[in-house]
Amino acid sequence: MTFSIISRDLETGQIGIAVASRFFAVGAMVPFVRGQSAIATQSYVNPMWGVEGIERLQKGEEAEQVLADFKKRDKNAARRQVHMLDMRGRFVAFTGTGCHDWCGHRISPDASFAGNLLAGPTVLEAMEKIYLASHGLSFAERLLAAMIAGEEAGGDKRGRQSAALIIHSQQDYPFLSIRADDHADPLGELGRLLAIAQKTYLPVMNDLPTRSNFSGG
């Protein structure tokens, strides 16, 4: 019911998830980001894959180990789809045999892409192509551009309703977190919110306290 990207920006060290779906408030259950780790749990969502998984990844456990454990413990694993980024910068992905067509995932060196109930494999291919070709944009703009490319390639074949974009800058709190929970053009709404954030919000975030600077700028 969803398509998403997880990525890391090598220049800034930021990590992020962007997601869209023909489902209400996809940003409430699919994306989990903290510090230097990220998880998108999709299809028949098991939020515990995100809640427990992000804790384990942040403690240094490898994504492959976390995924293998979840697949073993979850009796409904065949209906799950997930992709993850761990503290070592490694991506893993899984699409269960019980996910609805078209479903699948792709992994490139600095990003992973996954989706189910999509118009076809060209959705993820378009996302990857645009993301890799958009180095002149900011990290948030690259994530959004990839999602728009996926939507233009067919996206969720049932239509569109919600979307979310979350970026962390190596902290447990988000550098940016915006959502459109029920909108006729959710990715367009994210673009509007991002434009506002770039003018009034993100400049402030650069001066906030961090683990290494408790008082901030």
Residue pairs with C-beta under 8 A, 6 or more apart in sequence:
1 21
1 22
1 23
1 42
1 43
1 100
1 116
1 117
1 156
1 158
2 19
2 20
2 21
2 23
2 26
2 30
2 42
2 43
2 81
2 115
2 116
2 117
2 156
3 19
3 20
3 21
3 113
3 114
3 115
3 116
3 118
3 123
3 124
3 127
3 147
3 150
3 155
3 156
4 17
4 18
4 19
4 20
4 30
4 31
4 40
4 42
4 83
4 113
4 114
4 115
5 17
5 18
5 19
5 111
5 112
5 113
5 127
5 131
5 143
5 146
5 147
6 15
6 16
6 17
6 38
6 39
6 40
6 83
6 84
6 85
6 91
6 111
6 112
7 15
7 16
7 85
7 110
7 111
7 112
7 131
7 139
7 142
7 143
8 14
8 15
8 16
8 85
8 89
8 110
8 111
9 15
9 16
9 110
9 139
9 142
10 110
12 139
12 169
13 36
13 169
13 170
14 139
14 167
14 168
14 169
14 170
14 175
15 33
15 36
15 37
15 38
15 85
15 167
15 168
16 33
16 38
16 139
16 140
16 143
16 165
16 166
16 167
16 168
16 176
17 30
17 31
17 32
17 33
17 38
17 40
17 143
17 164
17 165
17 166
18 143
18 144
18 146
18 147
18 163
18 164
18 165
18 166
18 190
19 26
19 27
19 30
19 31
19 40
19 147
19 163
19 164
20 26
20 147
20 150
20 151
20 155
20 156
20 160
20 162
20 163
20 164
20 186
20 187
21 30
21 156
21 160
21 161
21 162
21 163
22 117
22 156
22 158
22 159
22 160
22 161
23 161
23 162
24 161
24 162
24 181
24 182
25 162
25 179
25 181
25 182
26 161
26 162
26 163
26 164
27 162
27 163
27 164
27 166
27 179
27 181
28 179
28 181
29 41
29 45
29 47
29 50
30 40
30 41
30 42
30 45
30 50
30 164
31 38
31 39
31 40
31 50
31 164
31 166
32 38
32 39
32 40
32 41
32 50
32 51
32 53
32 54
33 39
33 54
33 166
33 167
33 168
33 174
34 54
34 58
34 168
34 172
35 58
35 87
35 168
35 170
35 171
35 172
36 58
36 87
36 168
36 170
37 54
37 57
37 58
37 84
37 85
37 86
37 87
38 54
38 84
38 85
38 168
39 49
39 50
39 53
39 54
39 57
39 82
39 83
39 84
39 85
40 50
40 82
40 83
40 84
40 114
41 47
41 49
41 50
41 53
41 80
41 81
41 82
42 80
42 81
42 82
42 114
42 115
42 116
43 79
43 80
43 81
43 95
43 96
43 98
43 99
43 100
43 103
43 116
44 76
44 79
44 80
44 98
44 99
45 80
46 70
46 74
46 76
46 80
49 70
49 74
49 80
49 82
53 66
53 70
53 82
53 84
56 66
57 63
57 66
57 84
57 85
57 86
57 87
58 87
60 87
61 86
62 86
62 88
62 90
63 84
63 85
63 86
63 90
63 91
63 92
64 90
64 92
66 84
66 86
67 82
67 84
67 92
67 94
70 77
70 80
70 82
71 77
71 94
74 80
76 98
77 96
78 96
78 97
78 98
78 99
79 96
79 98
79 99
80 94
80 96
80 99
81 94
81 95
81 96
81 99
81 103
81 105
81 114
81 115
81 116
82 93
82 94
82 114
83 91
83 92
83 93
83 94
83 105
83 107
83 112
83 113
83 114
84 91
84 92
84 93
84 112
85 91
85 112
86 92
91 107
91 111
91 112
92 107
92 112
93 105
93 106
93 107
93 112
93 114
94 105
95 103
95 104
95 105
95 114
95 116
99 116
100 116
100 117
101 117
102 115
102 116
102 117
102 118
102 119
102 120
102 121
102 123
102 157
103 115
103 116
103 117
103 118
104 114
104 115
104 121
104 124
105 112
105 113
105 114
105 115
105 124
106 112
106 113
106 114
106 124
106 125
106 128
107 113
108 128
108 131
108 132
111 128
111 131
111 132
111 146
113 124
113 127
113 128
113 146
113 150
114 124
115 123
115 124
115 150
115 156
117 156
117 157
117 158
118 124
118 154
118 155
118 156
118 157
119 153
119 154
119 155
119 156
119 157
120 153
120 154
122 153
122 154
123 150
123 153
123 154
123 155
124 150
125 153
126 149
126 150
126 152
126 153
127 146
127 147
127 149
127 150
127 153
128 146
129 149
130 145
130 146
130 148
130 149
131 142
131 143
131 145
131 146
131 149
134 141
134 142
134 145
134 146
135 142
137 145
138 198
139 167
140 165
140 167
140 176
140 194
140 197
140 198
141 194
143 165
143 167
144 165
144 187
144 190
144 191
144 194
147 163
147 187
147 190
148 187
148 191
151 160
151 187
160 184
160 185
160 186
160 187
161 182
161 183
161 186
162 179
162 180
162 181
162 182
162 183
162 186
163 179
163 180
163 183
163 186
163 187
163 189
163 190
164 177
164 178
164 179
164 180
164 190
165 176
165 177
165 178
165 179
165 190
165 194
166 174
166 176
166 177
166 178
167 174
167 175
167 176
167 177
168 174
168 175
169 175
169 205
170 210
171 210
171 211
173 208
175 202
175 205
176 194
176 197
176 201
176 202
176 205
178 190
178 193
178 194
178 197
179 190
180 186
180 187
180 189
180 190
180 193
183 189
206 217
207 216
207 217
208 216
208 217
209 215
209 216
210 216
